[in-house]
Amino acid sequence: MELFERVVLLEDLPGTPFIKGDVATIVEIYPDNDGYELEFFAVDGSTLGVEPVTIDKVMSCKGLKSVLHIQNLAA
């Protein structure tokens, strides 16, 4: 995967509000390509959070023909 590529979570991220199916953007690729730092955005474009993940926790959105849905987070 590449920097600034959209990805989808394959499982919930414990200790965060982010769950399986949420979409994020890769904002950093860790050395040896063993993980990424993801930025999660609200519909209005504001940042909801930045979280580290290992490569097995995400899948590229390239080529997906899926409908996005909105998950409301507590303010």
LINTA-V772492 format. One record per pair of residues at least 24 apart in sequence whose C-alpha atoms are under 7 Angstrom apart, sorted by sequence separation. I is the first residue (numbers start at 0). J is the second residue. D is the distance in whole Angstrom. If there is no record, write none. Layout:
# LINTA-V772492
i: <I & I>
j: <J & J>
d: <D & D>
This chain:
# LINTA-V772492
i: <2 & 2 & 2 & 10 & 9 & 8 & 9 & 8 & 9 & 7 & 8 & 6 & 7 & 6 & 7 & 6 & 7 & 5 & 6 & 5 & 0>
j: <26 & 27 & 28 & 56 & 56 & 56 & 57 & 57 & 58 & 57 & 58 & 57 & 58 & 58 & 59 & 59 & 60 & 59 & 60 & 60 & 59>
d: <6 & 6 & 7 & 6 & 5 & 6 & 5 & 5 & 7 & 5 & 7 & 6 & 5 & 5 & 6 & 4 & 6 & 6 & 5 & 6 & 7>
